[in-house]
Amino acid sequence: MGRRPKNKTAKQNALEDKRERIASARMIPRLRGMRDILPEEYRYWELVLNKAESIVKYYGWLRTEIPVLENLALYERSTGKQTDIVSKEMYAFIDKDNDRVALRPEATPGLVRSYVEHGMFSFPVQPVKLYFIGNLFRREKPQAGRYRQFNQINLEMFGEASAIADAQVILIGYNLLKELRLEAQVQINSIGCSLCRPEYVKKLVEYYKQRPVHHKLCPDCKKRLLKNPLRLLDCKEEACVNARAGAPQIVDHLCEECREHFVKVLEYLDELNVVYALNPHLVRGLDYYNRTVFEFCSEDSEQGRQNALGGGGRYDGLVEYLGGRPTPALGWALGVERIILKIKESNIPLVDTCQSNIFIAQLGEAAKRKAMIFFEELRKRGYKAAQNFVKDNLKAQLEYANKLGVKLTLILGQKELMDGTILIRDMESGMQEVFDFKKVYEELDKRLK
Ligand code: HAM
């Protein structure tokens, strides 16, 4: 409580105390761009995460965790100092030990660090296939599908350079979206390697420096031309989209090895029936990529909407750059919130696999005790049962069972307890029958078949 002037009456002081109590009890809202996931929405999360886990595990990927907080230098060196993510969006600060730290804005650098730090190049099973599901932080301008705390499913493969790896990694993401019944298209490009890209970038800069073209560029792109010319190709500003029409395309400037690799990736994708579109302007916003880059886009992309459900590519130089041995690597990340938004928009119904089909109702203290033991037995035997033991009133319990949409309610009362029976009520017809308690499992199996 604050210091009070001495001349106030006891009543005035009491009133002020009350005001302060109310003020301090006032709700403190969540921060901008942060979201709560309520149980209703969480059903979508379960759908997406369960599907993702079952698919990636099937292909042999293993789950891994990395810290939320890492050394800031990790992102500066890998994601890239000049990228929007690091230069504008990262939650970075100096902690009380004077360490420069950052909340992870993406998972790939942390996964690479973990690969190097734990000497995974010597793990018995190679290539090393890791997946990660977790939250990331970017201080972006919030809008639908773009938040400051969001979640990704990441899939990374370390130690494999062949084109079949690119195709398989892409296929897994594609299959996941397809099995979630989302119409997604893979957009793909190759951005070459450190041998062929510099030559291309020179040509690109020459093109953009021509007066009539340069004149049209947005102010950001004028800066990008000096620092990161490739990014001019994926600027969304209308003027820059128009300006890039005559720009040289990197696929025409790939070295022989990069070209061969890319052609093979596309051939594998054709054979695997993955629907893709070549996008010569796709360069991705992070510094570490080489060769294949791709994005999973929802098909009905509206102007200005966040339509990339995910993206990824090869990063063959990053492991070495972060202190490891030369190790080819690649991967992708899918945005969980964006996928869920898309599922909702597409009105894809949720199949609730966990929904209970039996409700246990009880009447009277002794019956309640028996019902609780019975409920535990049902759980052990694998039945999907629900209860509301805090309620004593039978009508209230039946209303609750109705809301849950169960098929059967099993009722135990004083009489049933004495007779060694149980009542089974069919919730749809309202019909109730008495059964010998010993035969209850047999009867349940018959009715729930
Ligand atoms: P990214 O393109 O920055 O790639 O992000 C991948 C996906 O995360 C996006 O397509 C989007 O679905 C989701 N996402 C990104 N930012 C937000 C946001 N602010 N709100 C909601 N969703 C968002 C990477 O992060 C790379 N590390 C991917 C990768 C893995 N490359 C190789 N391996």
Residues whose N, C-alpha, C, O or C-beta is under 5 A from the ligand:
A	BS01	HAM	E106 A107 T108 R138 E140 G145 R146 Y147 F150 L155 A308 L309 G310 G311 G312 G313 L330 G331 W332 A333 L334 G335 E337 R338
